[in-house]
Amino acid sequence: MKTIHLTYMLMFFVVTIMYAQKINYPVSEIPETLKKNADAVIREHTVTKVIINDLRVESHEKFVVTIFNKSAQKLGYFDEGYDKHSSVSHYSVKLFDSKGVLIKKAKSKDFLDVKAFDGFTLYDENRRIYYHPYSEKYPYTVELEFSRIDKQTLSLGGWYPVYDFNVAVQNAVCNIITDADCPIRTKELNMAVPGQKTIIDEKTHYSWQLVNYNALEEEPFLPGYSQIFPQVKFATNEFNYDGYRGSMSDWKTFGSWVRELNKDRQVLPNATVSKLQAMVEGIDNDIDKIELLYKYLQDNTRYVSIQLGIGGWQTFEASLVDETKYGDCKALSNYMRALLNAVNIESNYIVVRAGKDASPIDVEFPSQQFNHAILCVPNKGDTIWLECTDQKQPFGYLGSFTQNRHCLLITEEGGKLVKTPEYTRDSNTQFSTNYCIIDSAGNCQLKGKTTYKALQYENIARYFYRSPKEQKEELYKDLNTPNSTILNYSFERNNEPIPVASRQLELTINKYGTTNGNRLFIPVNPLNAFNFIPEKLSSRKYPVELRSNTFDMDTLTFELPESYSVEYLPEPIGISTPYGEYVSKGSLDGNKFTYIRSLKMAKGIFPPEDYEKVREFYKTISNADAAKLVLIKK
């Protein structure tokens, strides 16, 4: 009887615990349509921002996501940054299993509060609080919740309810509450349902909602995030950052704020000014003076990331950079401006959104959209653009990091939108000439030169930062040619606004040609074959954006073994499409076969129905570049 009584007590205890456990977010409650193609489903995401005044924005955020596989695991991480102008509090993390049963509630000791150090930052006031929960058993759900206070209104951020491809959204809401003293501007993109604006107790309430948004599958050649996913931008007209008030009702007034922030910070020590003036004495051409001082900048300073002062917006004084010999993009651009001022050459500070694949700024929505600083020298209409953070950057070259985009030029009158130069296809070239000796066993001895220009210069720019040992290791990786041995190589480059670099190369490739009976098959493109074919899609939803804007030409001469004769020459090919052009042809002269191949890639945005045509163009190039010369034994 005691045993039975004990058993009943245990059963009662277990049942009591089960009922006491609150069930939250069971996966079974997710609509099946949202699970399709989804690595994760955002169950609930509520953001509320209350703009108290121009120096205080209070926010609360709750984010609940169900993770279906490891590729989406990071969506469940808590990672929130802050600095002296912000704080994070009341943060919590809960982990639930697939049935919605709580399996982990984070304790205070689980959260780490560390410096937001990136390895290149010398001084940094930024910090981050993080905790990365996960479960080995999928699916699972994470609930994140926190509050924050931002003591500035320069950047209110935006609302981006869809985090990525293969992420669905069950319910997401964004609320902003402000009063008449702090009006905001908003801009909606790709929103199926427009937001609501109401006045309650003299407060303006803005609200947006996204419900049952199915996961999108990623497609090749997609346009940027802003052209696909729903989002809302918001910004104030008048703002305050660390006591520095400004306006961004238009680009001119925002530029005035940047100018005033950095006013009178270009003063150099008298000794440095005298040295600079002596350096340019006798040089009549301003371009030569600018280039000399740019080299002085590169030789005497180095880049470090510095996040001090008012959010990293105010540059260090030029005199401090002159003393310490380092600075971030702002400080080095400002220092270069001071160097030019010393010899009476005018220049303009510029803020820009940098990054090879960075989305363009929204020119119709004046706001803080920048992450980098460069310098512009008008030079009486012959403008010179200077990237001041790279000690080996060619003079006047911006590169893919900042080329062809709108940026904000800071003048005495305020800000002015201008566009950095674009490097055209005729500039972005890669031309090679190679001589290949093929022996009767199919081995190849190759000697050649490849010249890279403009954006294609960046294909080998890193070699100029490497030791000889590192150069050789990377060269083997880049060549990706099996059975090859590098015998000799060298790199050269100029220092022009449109840079040109070259690579001389000698190598052997064992068994380059393959034998089959009495035939020898020789690939005609050993070093620059195009082999990317985009995947086949059953349907295409979005426009096709091609970003490559390059011109390659390869000339190869093959000295063929005397014991073989030519049985087959690759057919000449000529293709011209809106997406690019491809031409290849060969000619035989005795035992020498010369093969010339050119490929011009076109940039542009094309309708979804063009995708299969683009794919066929790429497939044709790949097949043509895989062509072989067929020899037969005499």
Helices and strands as residue ranges (DSSP letters): H 2-20, G 27-29, H 32-35, E 40-53, E 56-67, G 70-76, E 78-82, E 86-96, E 102-105, G 108-110, E 112-115, E 121-124, E 127-131, E 140-150, E 158-159, E 167-179, E 184-189, E 196-200, E 203-213, G 225-227, E 231-236, E 238-241, E 244-247, H 251-261, H 270-280, H 286-300, E 302-303, E 305-307, H 318-324, E 326-327, H 329-342, E 348-352, E 372-377, G 379-381, E 384-386, E 406-411, E 414-419, E 429-438, E 444-453, G 454-459, G 461-465, H 468-479, E 484-493, E 500-509, E 514-516, E 519-523, E 544-546, E 551-559, E 564-568, E 573-577, E 580-589, E 592-601, E 604-606, G 608-610, H 611-625, E 628-633
